[in-house]
Amino acid sequence: MQAVFKVIGVIWKMLFLLHFAVTLILLYPLFYLFLMRKEWYWLAFKLKRLWAHILVFPVGIFFTVDYKFKPKPGKTYVFCANHTSYIDIILSYCVLEHYFIFMGKEELKKVPLFKIFFKDMNILVNRKSMTASYQAFKSAANELRNGHSVILFPEGTISRRAPILKDFKSGAFRLAIDEQIEIVPITFENNWKLLQDRAFLQGNMRPGLARIVVHEPISTKGLTENDVETLKLQVKKIIEAPLKKYKEFKG
């Protein structure tokens, strides 16, 4: 029976990837047009949100959001979320309604077609280069000053031991403190149960209900560089709390 479920899972994963590729190709001309000028980026963002919904529902991925806090339109935030699956990126656009800049790892620019989103609109981080990483966070600071929220994964990459969190990197918290911007923690509870970051024939792969929590914001007003570690641990504790109910959290 386990072999049967594995075969069904592989078929579902193939359909999901095909659905992703086909819909991106169909929408690509519009994305290309909207990304030609910065004043049209908000249209590209709206289209991304529509595409995100198109991606998940037809393949049987649904989601429920526990909004402990509803982000206010027109206000700027630094959103920090745990990272357990590539579905996290898609569902970010479903969960957050107002415009934000996505910060992702540099490897995303190698994905055919998808790399168009990181030419100017979003920001790639090369964590292997201190200079490049500094420039990326400098760009993020400029976006915050221009009134654009930023979302990033402080783990830096997908946790292979999900739902157990990887160590958080300091960039997001230093950015929020420098700009005196509130941090909003987000927990993706079980995306790793739906589509796990493994080899093609390995890991979890199935439709289902994704559970998400948007937590209360944390003020950085008055905080300094000396508070980075404390803030980092505070955010990690908040994101981690809903994950402790899963037996896999304990290994």
Order of alpha helices (4+ residues) and beta strands (2+ residues): alpha-alpha-beta-beta-alpha-beta-beta-alpha-beta-alpha-beta-alpha-beta-alpha
